[in-house]
Amino acid sequence: MLAALDAHLTDAQPRALRAAHRPAIEFLYFGIKEARACLFAGLFFLAVFCVPRTGVLGVPRYDVLLAVALAIQAWMLAAKLETWDEVKSIGLFHVIGFALEAFKTSGHIGSWSYPDFGYTKLFGVPLFSGFMYAAVGSYIIQAWRLFDLRIRHHPPYWMAALIAILIYANFYTHHYIGDYRWYLAACALGLYARTTVIFRPLDRDRQMPLLLAFVLIGFFIWLAENLGTLMGVWRYPNQLGAWSAVHVSKWSAWSLLVVMTFTIVANLKHVKAKIHVPD
């Protein structure tokens, strides 16, 4: 059924629509494609919100969430909603995310913690946590296909790769040599200032600044993080007594993580033929 929906959504045949109706119809299809691209993330975070803190049938919550994430991934692969190459890419995001989680929750850093028991915790971090980062990668991969994304005026690849590496490194090094987040954000702003993403909600191409897409995706991840901490899946030190909203500065951190994720997807999906790099 979803495969048929994908075929319909990616059919770019011209539609005979009245001019007055086109904006509403395109917006509807845009919403449907966004929801479809968020399939993995949506199902996974639905489980995060639905699985009680006490677990299910004696199985701790963290272990249930890992089983759910693996089941969703296996189902999407079996239903041909994702390819093996895409699954490998998502696996890479899982590893990158888990490494960051293990560092941030370590005893000498303690940026946040996972307070509940779980059999599938490694270095104090439940293995399901990497799927929260993989969900971002899955969204970008799926959106790329469903919206037939094309990028114009992409910066030279070595520059994009360098800024992505520095962004990831800063998540670690800012605990020792200072937070250079805003300097990196300024560099990314310069690199992607002219970059435009071309997408197809229905049958006509639309475009928007790629930087705006980074910021918007980062905002929705920040909202999801607030919901995750509200449900007590993980906690920041200032939330141990009573819950409070995640500081808005995390929005910028997530937006930079999206820049890094986008760079990895752009290379792993071998989309250079669709990307215009100025001489």
N, C-alpha and C positions, 0 to 999 in steps of 0.2 A: 504494500500500500504506500509506504513512504518512498519506495523507489519510483512508483508511478507519480507521486507528488513531485519528486525531484525532477523527473523528466518534464513535467508540466512547467515547473518553475524555471527551468533552464531553456525552455522553448522560447526563442527570441523572435518568433514570427510576428510581423506587424499586426496589431489589433485595430479594428475599426471602432474607435471610441469617439464619442462626442467631446469636443474641447472642454465643455463644462464638467464632464465626468472624469476626464483623464487624471487630474491631480489626485482625486479621491481614490481612484482605482490603483494608481501607481503607489500611493501611500499604503493602501491595503496590501499589495504584493510586497512592498518593502518590509512591512511588519511581519508578514508570513515568512519571508526569507530569513529575516533576523531571528525569528523564533526557531526556524528549522536549523539555522547555523548554531544556535544555542542548545541544540538537542542534548548533547552530552552534558554540558554545564547545567542545563535546566533539570535534567533527571537526577544528576548527582546532588545538586544543592537541594532538590526536593527531598531526597533521602536524608540529607543533613538536617533538614527541618523536621522531618517526620519520625526519624528513629529516636526513641526516648533515650534520655541520658542513662537510664538503667540497662539499656541494651534490649535484646530480643531473645526470649527463651533461654536466658542465662548467658548468652553470648554478648560480650562487652560492645558498647556502641562503636568504638573505633574499628573493631574487627568486622562488625556488620557493614560499616561504610566501605571498608576495603573490598568485601565480597560484592557489594552492590556495584562499586566502580568497575570491578573486573567483569561482572556480568553485563553491565551496560556496554563496555568495550567489546566483549565477545559477541553480543547481539548485533551491534552496529557492523562489525566485521562480517558476521555470518549473513546479515541482510544486505550486504554490499553497499552499506551507507558510508563506509570508509574502506580504503584500500590498505594493503599491507604496508605500502610506503608511508601512508598517512599515520598508521598505527606506530610505525617505527619513529616517525617524527614526534608523535605524542609521547612515546616512551622516553625520548631524549628530554622533553620538557619535564617529565616526571623526575628524571634523574637530577636535572639542574635545580628544580624546585626543592627536592628532598635534601640536596646538599645544603641549600640555603637555609632550610628549616632546621637541619641538624646544627648548623653554626649558630643561628639566631637563638635557639632554645638551650644552647649549652650553658653550663653553670657559670662560666666567666662572662657571658654576654647577657643572657636572660631577657631578651627583648620581649618574648611572650612565652607561654607555656601551654602544654596539653595536660590538664590536671587529672584526667580520668585514667583508669587502668585499661590496658589492652594487651592481648597476647602478641599482637603484631606491631609492637613498638620497638624501634631500633634507635639507639642513642637518645632515648626519651621522646622520640617522634613517631607517631603512628604512620604506618606505610601509606595509608590512604591520603595523607597530606599532599604528596606529590601530584595527585590527580587534580588538586585545585589549580595548580600551575598548568597541568596538561589540559585542563578545561579551556584555558585562555588560548592555548595553541590550537586546540580542536576548533574553537569558534573561528579563528582567523583562517584556518585551512578550509573549513566548510563555507565560510562567507566568500572566500576567494573564488570557489567554484560556482556557487549559486548566483553570485552577482557578476560573474565574469569580470573580475577585477583586472584592471590594467593601470599601470603606474607611469606617469610622465614626469620627466625631469628628476628621475631618481638620482641621488648623489652617487659618485663613484663607489663601487662596491667595497673597496678597501677602506674607504672612509666610513661607510655605514657599518662595516664589521668592526672597525676600531672603536667607534663610539658605543656599539653594543657591548663589546668586551669591557670597556671602561665603566659603563653603567652597571654591569653585573659585578665587577670588581669593587665598585664603590659601596655596594651593599655590605661587603665584608670590611673594607679598609676604613670606612668612616668611623669605626669604633676605635681606631688607632691613630689615624693621621688627619682626622677632620672630614666633615661631610662636604663633598664637592658636587652635590646634586644639582645645584642651581647653575654651576659652571657647565656641567654636562648638558643641562637643559638648554642653556644658551647655545652651546655647540650644536645640539640637535635642531634647535630653531633655525640656526644658520644653514645647516645642511639640507633641511627639508622645507625651507621657506618657499621654494618654487615648486615643490612636489605636489602633484595633483593625482588623486585617485579617481579613476573613471569606473563607474559601476552601472549596472543595468537592473533597475527595479522591475521593469516589465519588458518593453520592447524598444525602448529608447535609452541611449546613453545619457547619464547624468554625471556630474563631477563635484568634488569638494576638496578642499585642502587636506592633505594627508595628516598634517599636524592636528587639525580639528578632530579627525577620526581617532588619533591617539588619545587625545584629552577626553573625548566622550567615552571611549571604551574604559579608560582608567577610572572615570567617574562611576560607571556601573559596577566595576569590580570593587570600588570603595564601598558602595552600597551593600554589595554582597558580603563584604568583610564585616560590616556593621551587623548584618543579620547573623552571620556566623558566630560572632562574639556574643551577641544577644542570646543565642541558643546555648552558649557555654561550651562550644566545641573547642575553642582555644580562648585564652585570656591574655590581655596585656596587664602589666603590673598595676596600672591605675584602675583596673576593672575587677580586682580580686575581692574587694569589699562589696561593691555594688557596680552594676553595669553603667557605663557611660559611653557616649558615641566615640568612635575611633577618630582621632585627631585628623582634621582636614588635610594636614600636610601629607598624610598617607596617599591622598589622591595623586599628588605629584610623583610619589614613588611608584605607584601603580602605572601611571602614564608612561614613565620611563621604562618600566618593565615591559609594557606593550611595545615600545620602540624596539627593544631587544628581541622580543618574541617575533615581531613582524620581520625583522632582519633575518632571523633563522628560517622562518617559513619561506621567505622570498628566495633563499638560496637552496633549501632542501627540496622545494617543489620545482626547481629548475625553470623558473619563469623568466629568465633573462631575455628570452625572445619576445616577451610581451612588455618589457620594460624599456623605456626610452632613456638612455644615459647620454647626456650631451657630451660632445667631444671637448 
